Amino acid sequence: MPRLIMEAGTAAEFAWDEFFAATLRNPHTRAAYRRAVVRFLTWAEQFDLPLARLTPALAGRFITEYQGSAPSRKLALAALRSFFDLLVVRQAAFLNPFSSVRGERFSVIEGKTPEIGKDNARRLLASITASRPVGLRDRAIIGVLVYTAARAGAVASLRLRDFAHDGTQYGFRFAEKGGKSRFIPCRADLQAIMLDYLATIDTDAESKDAPLFRSVAGRTGQLTAKPIRGIDVYRLMKRRLKEAGLPTSYSPHSSRVTVITDLLEQGVPLEDVQALAGHSDSRTTKLYDRRQKKITRNLVERISI
């Protein structure tokens, strides 16, 4: 706990614990907000002022001098506004010095994640040799990324119970960001890939809470009972991209970009694509749309200089 919080007394300590242990449920948001708050409070120690006397001028100076990208500064400002709002509510501060600090204008009209493209996605899947359990697993994981537009973390979190037949079709039950739960049907070719992979696991003898995708025991190529993590999905895709002779700048998220762009190119309504992607706001879905980028490239090629 930063020194300024401890010196401010019980109310400030209570607000600190409440904010980081109870208010913020997403672990990634909690970690990012904590870094921003600690960074400010550590920086503010040089002015030898108590917590209650930190001013909007100091808050504005901190944001102006903040080292990082525009999105990083916006996140820091949001974190500090929220934290000091709670300090005011708990009467640990008289005012929120960040409430009057204006953030810089910043908007994104297209995401930075490169699109792997349909042909490269097919090439990647076809390149995976499925003669060993690890190959069957990797092909299944990449197949799920390609044919469901799910995030790497959601794929890594799947349990055996999350891939099941409901009487009419197989499907996946994903636990997504923001506590969302989504069911996505499994298309026929992906179903065949999944059933080949599941044949390597004695599913009848295992709990339905067991991980669907498992880690590998060293270089043996054999699967363990331990779950993979989101970072493992990232690493295995990089390895498979290299083996397929494809650019390693692609990532699991590149499949998500390709799926969204492909469906929009086919004229699928934006709201349907938004539902598949699990976005709360259609503006987020549009960030994944690379159609405009392709049009721009075509226009550039037509310059007759």
C-alpha positions in Angstrom: 0.0 0.0 0.0 1.5 3.4 -1.0 2.7 5.6 1.8 0.2 8.5 1.1 -2.7 6.0 1.6 -1.3 4.7 4.9 -0.6 8.3 6.2 -4.2 9.4 5.3 -5.7 7.1 7.9 -8.2 4.3 8.2 -10.8 5.7 5.7 -8.2 5.8 2.9 -6.9 2.3 3.7 -10.5 1.1 3.7 -11.1 2.7 0.3 -7.9 1.2 -1.1 -9.0 -2.3 -0.1 -12.5 -1.8 -1.3 -11.4 -0.5 -4.7 -8.9 -3.2 -5.5 -10.4 -6.2 -3.7 -14.1 -5.6 -4.2 -15.0 -3.0 -6.8 -12.9 -4.2 -9.7 -13.9 -7.8 -10.7 -11.8 -8.2 -13.9 -8.2 -9.2 -12.9 -6.7 -7.5 -15.9 -8.5 -4.2 -15.2 -7.6 -4.5 -11.6 -3.9 -4.9 -12.4 -3.9 -2.0 -14.9 -5.7 0.3 -12.6 -3.5 -0.6 -9.6 -0.3 0.2 -11.7 -1.7 3.6 -12.6 -2.8 4.5 -9.1 0.5 3.4 -7.5 2.4 5.3 -10.2 0.6 8.5 -9.4 0.8 8.2 -5.6 4.5 7.3 -5.8 5.1 10.3 -8.1 3.1 12.6 -5.8 5.3 11.8 -2.7 7.9 14.3 -4.0 5.6 17.2 -3.2 5.3 16.3 0.5 1.6 16.9 0.5 -1.0 14.8 2.3 -3.5 12.8 0.2 -6.4 15.3 0.9 -4.3 18.3 -0.4 -3.5 16.9 -3.9 -4.7 19.4 -6.4 -6.1 19.4 -9.9 -2.9 21.2 -11.0 -0.8 18.3 -9.8 -3.2 15.8 -11.4 -3.1 17.6 -14.7 0.7 17.7 -14.6 0.9 14.0 -13.9 -1.3 13.1 -16.9 0.6 15.6 -19.2 4.0 14.1 -18.2 2.7 10.5 -18.2 5.0 8.3 -20.3 3.1 6.1 -22.6 0.7 6.0 -25.5 -2.5 8.0 -25.7 -4.6 4.9 -24.8 -2.3 4.3 -21.8 -2.9 7.9 -20.6 -6.6 7.5 -21.1 -6.6 4.4 -19.0 -4.6 6.0 -16.2 -6.9 9.0 -16.1 -10.0 6.6 -15.9 -8.3 4.6 -13.1 -7.4 7.7 -11.1 -10.8 9.3 -11.5 -12.5 6.2 -10.3 -10.2 5.7 -7.3 -10.4 9.3 -6.1 -14.2 9.2 -6.5 -14.2 6.4 -4.0 -11.8 8.3 -1.7 -14.3 11.2 -1.7 -17.2 8.9 -0.9 -15.3 7.4 2.0 -14.4 10.9 3.2 -10.7 10.2 2.8 -10.4 13.2 0.4 -12.3 16.4 0.1 -12.3 16.5 -3.7 -11.3 14.5 -6.7 -8.3 16.2 -8.3 -8.8 14.3 -11.5 -12.5 15.2 -12.1 -11.6 18.4 -13.9 -8.6 16.9 -15.8 -9.4 16.6 -19.5 -8.0 13.7 -21.5 -6.7 14.1 -25.0 -8.8 13.3 -28.0 -8.1 9.8 -29.2 -10.2 7.5 -31.3 -9.4 4.3 -33.2 -11.2 3.6 -36.5 -9.4 0.3 -37.2 -7.6 -2.1 -34.9 -3.9 -2.9 -35.3 -4.1 -6.7 -35.3 -3.1 -8.0 -38.7 -5.7 -10.1 -40.6 -4.4 -13.6 -41.3 -6.8 -14.0 -44.3 -8.8 -17.0 -45.4 -6.2 -18.6 -47.6 -3.5 -18.4 -44.9 -5.9 -19.7 -42.2 -6.7 -22.7 -44.4 -2.9 -23.2 -45.1 -2.2 -23.1 -41.4 -4.8 -25.7 -40.5 -3.7 -28.0 -43.4 0.0 -27.8 -42.3 -0.6 -29.4 -38.9 0.3 -33.1 -38.8 -2.3 -34.9 -36.7 -0.3 -38.1 -36.1 0.3 -37.3 -32.4 -1.9 -36.0 -29.6 -0.2 -32.7 -29.6 -0.9 -32.2 -33.3 -4.5 -33.2 -32.9 -4.7 -30.7 -30.0 -3.1 -27.8 -31.9 -5.3 -28.4 -35.0 -8.4 -28.4 -32.8 -7.4 -25.2 -30.9 -6.6 -23.3 -34.1 -9.8 -24.7 -35.7 -11.8 -23.3 -32.8 -10.1 -19.9 -33.2 -10.8 -19.8 -36.9 -14.4 -21.1 -36.9 -15.8 -19.4 -33.8 -13.9 -16.1 -33.6 -13.3 -16.8 -29.9 -10.6 -15.2 -27.9 -7.5 -17.2 -26.9 -8.3 -16.9 -23.2 -11.8 -18.2 -23.7 -10.5 -21.1 -25.7 -8.0 -22.0 -23.1 -10.7 -21.9 -20.4 -13.0 -24.4 -22.0 -13.9 -27.5 -20.0 -15.1 -30.9 -21.3 -18.7 -29.9 -20.4 -18.3 -26.8 -22.6 -18.2 -28.8 -25.8 -21.3 -31.0 -26.0 -24.1 -32.2 -28.1 -27.5 -30.7 -27.2 -29.6 -33.3 -29.1 -29.4 -31.5 -32.4 -25.8 -30.3 -32.8 -22.4 -29.9 -31.1 -21.5 -26.5 -29.8 -19.2 -24.6 -27.5 -20.1 -22.7 -24.4 -17.6 -19.9 -24.0 -17.0 -17.8 -20.8 -16.0 -14.4 -22.3 -14.9 -11.1 -21.0 -17.2 -9.2 -18.7 -18.7 -12.4 -17.3 -20.6 -13.2 -20.6 -21.5 -16.8 -21.4 -22.0 -17.5 -25.1 -23.1 -20.6 -27.0 -21.6 -21.0 -30.5 -22.6 -24.0 -32.7 -19.8 -26.2 -34.1 -19.7 -26.4 -37.9 -19.3 -29.9 -39.5 -15.6 -29.7 -40.4 -14.6 -28.4 -37.0 -16.8 -31.1 -35.3 -14.7 -33.8 -37.1 -11.5 -32.1 -35.9 -12.8 -31.9 -32.3 -13.9 -35.5 -32.2 -10.5 -36.7 -33.6 -8.9 -34.7 -30.8 -11.3 -36.0 -28.1 -10.5 -39.6 -29.1 -7.1 -39.1 -27.4 -8.8 -38.4 -24.1 -10.8 -40.9 -22.0 -13.7 -38.5 -21.6 -15.9 -41.1 -19.9 -13.5 -41.5 -17.0 -12.9 -37.8 -16.5 -14.9 -35.1 -14.7 -16.9 -32.8 -17.0 -15.0 -30.0 -15.2 -11.6 -31.3 -16.6 -9.9 -29.0 -19.1 -10.8 -29.5 -22.7 -7.4 -28.5 -24.0 -4.4 -29.8 -22.0 -0.8 -28.9 -21.7 2.0 -31.1 -23.2 4.5 -33.1 -21.2 7.8 -31.6 -22.4 8.9 -32.8 -25.8 7.0 -36.1 -25.6 4.0 -34.8 -27.5 1.7 -36.5 -25.0 -1.0 -34.6 -23.2 -1.2 -34.1 -19.4 -4.2 -33.5 -17.2 -3.3 -29.8 -16.7 -5.1 -27.0 -18.6 -3.4 -24.7 -21.1 -3.3 -21.0 -20.6 -4.1 -18.1 -23.0 -0.3 -17.5 -23.4 0.1 -21.2 -24.4 -2.4 -20.7 -27.2 -0.4 -17.7 -28.3 2.8 -19.6 -28.3 1.5 -22.7 -30.1 0.1 -20.6 -32.8 3.4 -18.7 -33.3 5.1 -22.1 -33.5 2.7 -23.5 -36.0 2.8 -20.3 -38.1 6.6 -20.6 -38.4 6.3 -24.3 -39.3 3.8 -23.4 -42.0 6.1 -20.7 -43.5 3.6 -18.0 -42.6 4.4 -14.6 -41.0 4.7 -14.9 -37.2 3.3 -11.4 -36.9 -0.1 -13.1 -36.9 -1.7 -14.1 -33.5 -4.8 -15.8 -32.2 -6.6 -12.5 -32.5 -5.8 -12.4 -36.3 -8.3 -15.2 -36.7 -11.0 -13.1 -35.0 -10.2 -10.2 -37.4 -10.5 -12.5 -40.4 -13.8 -14.0 -39.3 -15.4 -10.7 -38.7 -14.2 -9.2 -42.0 -15.2 -12.3 -44.0 -18.7 -12.3 -42.6 -19.2 -8.5 -43.3 -17.8 -9.0 -46.8 -20.5 -11.6 -47.4 -23.2 -9.1 -46.4 -24.0 -10.6 -43.0 -25.7 -8.0 -40.8 -23.4 -6.1 -38.4 -25.6 -7.1 -35.5 -25.3 -10.8 -36.2 -21.5 -10.5 -36.5 -21.5 -8.5 -33.3 -23.4 -11.3 -31.5 -20.9 -13.9 -32.8 -17.9 -11.8 -31.6 -19.6 -11.1 -28.2 -19.2 -7.4 -28.4 -21.5 -5.1 -26.3 -21.1 -2.3 -28.8 -21.1 -2.5 -32.6 -18.4 0.1 -32.7 -16.0 -2.4 -31.3 -17.0 -4.9 -34.0 -16.2 -2.3 -36.6 -12.6 -2.0 -35.3 -12.1 -5.6 -36.6 -13.4 -4.8 -40.1 -10.6 -4.6 -42.6 -12.8 -4.0 -45.7 -11.9 -0.3 -45.8 -8.2 -1.1 -45.6 -8.6 -3.3 -48.7 -10.4 -0.5 -50.6 -7.7 2.0 -49.6 -5.0 -0.4 -50.9 -6.9 -0.8 -54.2 -7.1 3.0 -54.6 -3.4 3.4 -54.0 -2.6 0.8 -56.7 -4.7 2.9 -59.2 -2.5 6.0 -58.8 -1.0 6.4 -62.3 2.2 8.2 -61.4 
